[in-house]
Amino acid sequence: MSEASKFKRGDRIYVRTLLFEGWATATDVFPGELYPIQVTLDKPDGDGHAVKRVNIYDIVRENEISTV
């Protein structure tokens, strides 16, 4: 089972990349892709984009959220 398969539509996650970060909702999962998790950010980025694709390594684990 791939790491991305652990997520499903509707999961609330915190994402952090070099370009954006924040709370989001997983809207789709594509196991086997380079950026397998599609999310909708609660607050769009500076250009107004809310739908993003992220890698499993862009997701902040629950025990790390308090340091955000």
N, C-alpha and C positions, 0 to 999 in steps of 0.2 A: 504494500500500500504506500503510495507516495505521500509526502508531507502535506501537499495541497489537498489531498482527499480528506484530511481531518477537518476541513472547513466546509460549511454549507451555506446556501443562500440564507440571508437574514442574520448571520453571525455578526456580532458587534466586535470590532477589532480596532486596535490603535496601530497606525502605520507611520513609519519614519523613513524617509528617503532623503537624498541630497537636495531634492527639489521641493518637497512638501512633507508635511506631517500633520497628523490629527486623527480624531475619531472618525470611523467610517463603518458602513454596513457592507458586508460581502454580498454582491449581487449575482455573481456567477463564479464557477470554478472550472478550470480547464487543465486537469492533470496531464503532466507531460510537457507542458509549455514552459518557456523561459520565465514568463510572467503569468502564472496560472490563476491568480486570484483577481477578479474584477471587483472594484469597490466603488461606492458612492460616498464621497467625503461629506461630512456634516457641514463643513464650511469650504466652499470652493477655493481653488488657488487664486493667485493674484490676477490671472487672466479669465477667471470665471468658470474654469473647468472643474467639474465635480466628479466625473467618472474617470477612473484611473485603473491601470493594470499594475499589480505589484508582485514582487517575488516573495517567496516564503520568508526570506531573510529580512524583508522590510517590515515584518510584523513584530511588534514589541510584545514580549511575553508578559502575562499578567503580573508576575512578581517584579517586573522592571517598570511598570507603569508609574509607580509612585515617584520615580526619579525623573519623570517627564516634566 
